[in-house]
């Protein structure tokens, strides 16, 4: 009985190993086929817009921090 049980465990181990190898190969194959062709482009940029006229007076109320920097948010529509 132990010889038969041992043989069954070996077959189960071999089947499991074959399944792992096939699943890994299939994963790599599908992953390679899903990649877009060509070079990667992370971000399409355009030139930075210039500050609108009068931005200095609009940001005059901003309080600078200890390093002399201040934040000012200018929202333009259009």
Secondary structure by P-SEA (a helix, b strand, c coil): caaaaaaaaaaaaaaaaaaaaaaaaaaaaaaaaaccccccccccccccccccccccccccccccccccbbbbbbbbcc
